[in-house]
Amino acid sequence: MRKNTNWLATTLIALGSILILFPLYMAVSIALKNPEEMAQSIFSLPTGLHFENFSNAIKATDFFHALQNSAVITVISVGFILLTNSLVSYAIARNMNRRFFKLLYLYFVSAMFIPFQIIMLPVVKVTTDLSMNNIPGLILLYIVYGLPFNVFVYVGYIRSIPLELEEAATVDGTSTWGTFWKIIFPLLGPISATVIILSSLSTWNDFLLPLILLADPSQYTLPLVQYVFQGQFSTDFNLAFASYLLALLPMIVVYLSAQKWIISGITQGAIK
């Protein structure tokens, strides 16, 4: 029997798709136009493909240097986030019956509800006084700010892992440290993949923290370079949008190639 079409859901999906795809169309269209075509119509398709906008944007923003900064910050931050946050979560998950660890868990979770704007000025003051207004200081802050959410998801996942696995390892003479790295950490694969991807996206795309922290223009990240670029060429939208697309491209490729890991990690965590 043929089912009736749910026109309300279909309409909402179509509208949502248009809302998502239209800004992308505008960005690509403007990036491929020249100022004369922009003056005629901002919504029309480009009559010619002006790929020189991308090469000019690369030169104007020192794109590859900013790309290197963003890559270094993202890779190191995510690496330390994965190692340290999982260790902290393991200690909390296996000691939740103790008052201290229970309060520590609640402390971390409560930090998710504190807007960054509230602590923004104190962070700038402290990092400046400690001479940490640079890339190493930025990496440290990303590691710390990743704790609340990552502890929340890791603890829930670790508590679903049977204690019998660790007890068997202890009987075989494995230390607590060895138990974590040899047994628990490999089992965290699905949720770790989710943490890696989400942390990479948030770190790569972050604008506010590098803006208030980095004092040396040579250390600017890709999102921050877009801000400087826009201030320098405020009327040349063609170069600006070409630069925006170049900055988005690396993370789009990463997300498209790894999105199945996000869904897998969230699904397996929910099932467990």
Disulfide bonds with the S-S distance in Angstrom:
none
